[in-house]
Amino acid sequence: MQIYFSGFLVGGLLICALIVLLALRFLVHKRAKVDSIVMAAPFALVFAIFYLFAYGANLFSLCIFVLVLVVFFTNYRALQRFAEGLYVDYYHAYFSVASFVEALVTVAMAVFLIIYAPVSDTPTKGYTIEKTQLTGSATQGLSEKSQFFDSIDGALYEYIGDSGIDAEKPILLYVSDLFCYSKDFSPVLAGYAREGYQVFAADLFLDDVEYNSKFLDNKLIRPFALRMQKVYNNSKFEKNLDVYIQKKEREIKSVKDFLEKKYPNKEILFLGDTYTSQAVKNLFFKENIIKYDWGGCGLLSQTLPLEYKVLLSKDKKN
């Protein structure tokens, strides 16, 4: 197995290493010493929060965040003693047992992370990505964020091949499907960019395009929430599917209108997964889309292999 040492893998392993160091310190830490290793607890918590914000909600980022919270509160009294400069005389038996269990769980999570590590075929070669923050709504239209206090309602990513853009080729646009972010479609987007296409990908989280609720529509949560709804409440997902596709239509039209203003003389073709493809057909009534029928998951099989495996295995039972 070839492991791609992505930030997702390295960051997860770093947090796991901090937890193991913290949990097993009772085996090596000398008594009558200030317990300075306990400071790994707040560091691990801060790293877990950044990790969640960087990669969004998924099985591993949520599990590691919950585990870090448990470890933090397990060591809360030790943190208080450290803050007061008190020495450690002994570790209670229940604390030692709890810490050992936390270490075992952490090692198991690290093993799963390595086994189901993201895979990639030369992920950064032959192209660059430029990000533009978007503000606005589906009703009023989108614009580039220019003021500090403007809301951030989405992001537009331009994939540019190292060989440049072929002016005779159309713009290719991908709007993230229901179960993934645009980055989960990145290998496809990068491939077209290398061929000279001007490629754009968008992730939108608009206030006037609500899928379930304000909380579940948060950019950190929405793809994961919809994946879990598909897995654990498929009847609700199927009931709401037409509405979800209509929401996706509004997002697609908003980004298309934005790009048409910026590139008025360029043809725009769409790249789509299962549900975005249906949304494009509903909007424009023509086959101006290159379709990839991956069930709205993009390439989660590469970017989040464990999550994809769970999603597929559950889906087969529905």
C-alpha positions in Angstrom: 0.0 0.0 0.0 1.4 3.4 -1.0 0.6 6.0 1.7 0.2 9.7 0.7 1.4 11.8 3.6 -1.3 14.4 3.4 -2.0 17.0 6.0 -5.0 14.9 7.0 -2.8 11.9 7.9 0.1 13.8 9.4 -2.2 16.1 11.5 -4.2 13.1 12.8 -1.1 11.2 13.7 0.4 14.2 15.5 -2.8 14.5 17.7 -2.7 10.8 18.4 1.0 11.0 19.4 0.2 13.8 21.9 -2.7 11.8 23.4 -0.5 8.7 23.8 2.3 10.7 25.4 -0.2 12.2 27.8 -2.0 9.0 28.6 1.1 6.9 29.3 3.1 9.4 31.3 2.1 7.6 34.5 4.4 4.7 33.5 7.5 6.8 33.3 6.9 10.1 35.1 8.9 10.3 38.4 7.0 11.1 41.5 7.6 14.4 43.4 7.9 16.3 40.1 5.8 19.0 38.5 3.7 17.2 35.9 4.7 19.3 32.9 3.7 16.7 30.4 0.0 17.4 31.2 0.3 20.5 29.0 0.0 18.2 26.1 -3.8 18.1 26.9 -4.6 21.7 25.9 -2.2 21.5 22.9 -4.0 18.4 21.7 -7.4 20.1 22.1 -6.3 23.2 20.2 -4.8 21.0 17.4 -8.0 18.9 17.3 -10.1 22.1 16.8 -7.9 23.3 14.0 -8.0 19.9 12.5 -11.8 19.9 12.5 -11.9 23.3 10.9 -9.3 22.4 8.3 -10.9 19.1 7.1 -14.6 19.5 8.1 -16.7 17.0 10.0 -15.9 13.4 9.1 -15.7 10.1 11.0 -12.1 10.5 12.1 -12.0 14.3 12.8 -15.1 14.0 15.0 -13.9 10.8 16.8 -10.5 12.3 17.5 -12.1 15.6 18.7 -14.4 13.6 21.1 -11.4 11.6 22.3 -9.3 14.7 23.0 -12.2 16.2 25.0 -12.4 13.1 27.1 -8.6 13.1 27.7 -8.7 16.8 28.5 -11.3 16.4 31.2 -9.6 13.3 32.5 -6.5 15.4 33.1 -8.3 18.6 34.3 -7.3 18.2 37.9 -3.7 17.5 36.8 -3.8 20.7 34.8 -5.0 22.6 37.9 -2.1 21.1 40.0 0.4 22.1 37.3 -1.0 25.7 37.2 -0.5 25.9 41.0 3.0 24.4 40.7 2.2 21.4 42.9 4.2 18.2 42.8 2.7 14.8 41.8 3.0 12.3 44.6 1.1 9.4 43.0 -1.5 8.6 40.3 -4.8 7.1 41.4 -5.5 3.6 40.1 -8.7 4.7 38.3 -6.7 7.5 36.6 -4.0 5.0 35.4 -6.6 2.6 34.1 -8.6 5.4 32.3 -5.3 6.7 30.8 -4.3 3.3 29.6 -7.7 2.7 27.9 -7.4 6.1 26.3 -3.9 5.2 25.0 -5.3 1.9 23.5 -8.2 3.6 21.8 -5.8 6.3 20.4 -3.4 3.7 19.0 -6.3 1.8 17.4 -7.5 5.1 15.8 -4.0 5.8 14.5 -3.8 2.3 13.0 -7.2 2.9 11.2 -6.0 6.3 10.0 -2.9 4.7 8.5 -4.8 1.8 6.9 -7.4 4.1 5.5 -5.1 7.0 4.7 -6.0 9.3 1.8 -4.4 8.1 -1.5 -3.3 10.3 -4.4 -1.5 10.0 -7.7 1.0 12.9 -7.7 -1.5 15.3 -6.1 0.4 18.6 -6.5 2.2 18.1 -9.8 1.2 19.9 -13.0 -1.2 22.5 -11.6 -1.8 25.2 -9.0 -5.0 26.3 -7.2 -6.1 29.9 -6.7 -8.9 30.5 -4.1 -11.5 33.3 -4.2 -13.8 34.0 -1.3 -17.4 34.7 -2.3 -20.1 36.7 -0.6 -23.7 37.2 -1.4 -26.8 35.0 -1.9 -28.7 33.0 -4.5 -31.3 35.8 -4.6 -29.0 38.8 -4.9 -26.1 37.1 -6.7 -22.5 36.4 -5.7 -19.5 38.7 -5.7 -15.9 38.5 -4.7 -15.4 39.3 -1.0 -13.7 42.7 -0.9 -14.5 44.2 2.5 -13.2 42.8 5.8 -16.7 42.6 7.3 -18.4 41.0 4.3 -19.8 37.5 5.0 -18.0 34.5 3.6 -20.7 32.5 1.8 -18.6 30.3 -0.3 -15.3 29.7 -2.1 -14.3 29.4 -5.7 -11.2 27.5 -6.7 -9.5 27.9 -10.0 -7.3 25.0 -11.2 -4.6 26.2 -13.5 -2.3 23.8 -15.4 1.4 24.5 -15.5 1.2 24.6 -19.3 -1.3 27.4 -19.1 -4.9 27.9 -20.4 -6.0 27.0 -23.9 -8.2 30.0 -24.9 -10.1 27.8 -27.4 -11.4 25.4 -24.7 -14.5 26.2 -22.6 -14.5 26.9 -18.9 -15.3 23.8 -16.9 -17.3 24.3 -13.7 -17.9 21.9 -10.8 -20.2 22.7 -7.9 -19.7 20.3 -5.0 -22.3 17.6 -4.8 -24.4 16.7 -1.7 -22.0 14.4 0.1 -18.6 16.1 -0.5 -16.6 19.2 -0.9 -15.0 20.3 -4.2 -11.6 19.1 -2.9 -13.0 15.6 -3.0 -13.3 16.0 -6.8 -9.8 17.4 -7.0 -8.1 14.7 -9.0 -10.6 15.1 -11.8 -10.4 18.8 -11.8 -6.6 18.7 -11.8 -6.6 16.3 -14.8 -8.6 18.7 -16.9 -6.4 21.7 -15.8 -3.3 19.8 -17.0 -5.0 19.5 -20.4 -5.3 23.2 -20.7 -8.9 23.8 -19.5 -9.8 26.7 -17.3 -11.4 24.8 -14.4 -13.4 26.2 -11.5 -14.8 24.4 -8.5 -17.2 26.0 -5.9 -18.3 25.2 -2.4 -21.4 27.3 -1.4 -23.1 27.7 1.9 -25.7 30.4 1.3 -28.1 31.7 3.9 -31.0 31.6 1.5 -30.3 28.0 0.4 -31.1 26.0 3.4 -31.0 22.2 3.2 -31.9 21.2 6.8 -31.2 23.7 9.5 -28.7 26.6 10.2 -26.6 24.3 12.3 -26.5 21.3 10.0 -25.9 23.6 7.0 -22.7 24.9 8.5 -19.8 24.5 6.1 -18.0 22.2 8.5 -21.0 19.9 8.9 -23.3 19.8 5.9 -21.7 17.2 3.7 -21.2 14.9 6.7 -24.8 15.5 7.9 -26.2 14.6 4.5 -24.0 11.5 4.4 -25.2 10.4 7.7 -28.8 11.1 6.7 -28.4 9.0 3.6 -26.9 6.1 5.7 -29.1 6.2 8.8 -32.3 7.9 7.7 -32.5 7.0 4.0 -36.3 7.4 3.9 -36.0 11.0 4.9 -33.2 11.6 2.4 -35.2 10.1 -0.5 -38.2 12.1 0.6 -36.2 15.4 0.5 -34.0 14.5 -2.5 -36.0 16.6 -5.0 -35.7 19.6 -2.7 -32.0 19.0 -2.2 -31.5 19.0 -6.0 -33.5 22.2 -6.3 -31.1 23.8 -3.7 -28.2 22.6 -5.8 -29.8 24.2 -8.9 -29.8 27.6 -7.1 -26.1 27.2 -6.2 -25.1 26.2 -9.7 -27.0 29.1 -11.3 -25.4 31.5 -8.8 -21.9 30.5 -9.7 -22.6 30.3 -13.4 -24.0 33.9 -13.3 -20.8 35.0 -11.4 -18.5 33.5 -14.0 -20.5 34.8 -17.0 -20.0 38.3 -15.7 -16.3 37.8 -15.3 -15.8 35.9 -18.6 -18.7 37.1 -20.8 -17.3 35.6 -24.0 -16.4 32.1 -22.7 -18.6 29.0 -23.0 -19.2 27.2 -19.7 -19.5 23.5 -19.5 -20.2 21.6 -16.3 -18.6 18.7 -14.5 -21.0 16.9 -12.3 -21.5 13.9 -10.0 -24.9 12.2 -9.7 -27.0 14.9 -8.1 -25.2 18.0 -9.6 -25.7 16.4 -13.0 -29.4 16.1 -12.5 -29.5 19.7 -11.2 -27.7 21.0 -14.4 -30.2 19.1 -16.6 -33.1 20.5 -14.8 -31.8 24.0 -15.2 -30.6 24.1 -18.8 -32.5 21.2 -20.5 -29.4 20.2 -22.5 -26.4 18.0 -22.3 -23.7 20.5 -21.5 -22.3 18.4 -18.7 -19.5 15.8 -18.3 -21.1 13.4 -15.9 -19.4 11.2 -13.3 -21.9 8.9 -11.6 -20.3 8.4 -8.2 -23.4 8.8 -6.1 -22.7 12.4 -5.0 -19.6 11.3 -3.2 -17.0 12.6 -5.6 -13.7 10.8 -4.9 -14.3 10.1 -1.2 -12.9 6.7 -1.9 -9.5 8.4 -2.2 -9.9 11.4 0.1 -11.8 9.7 3.0 -11.5 5.9 2.3 -12.9 4.8 5.7 -15.9 7.1 5.4 -16.6 5.9 1.9 -16.4 2.3 2.9 -18.9 2.8 5.7 -21.2 4.8 3.4 -21.2 2.1 0.8 -21.6 -0.8 3.2 -24.6 0.9 4.9 -26.1 1.9 1.5 -26.1 -1.7 0.3 -28.3 -2.6 3.3 -30.9 0.1 2.5 
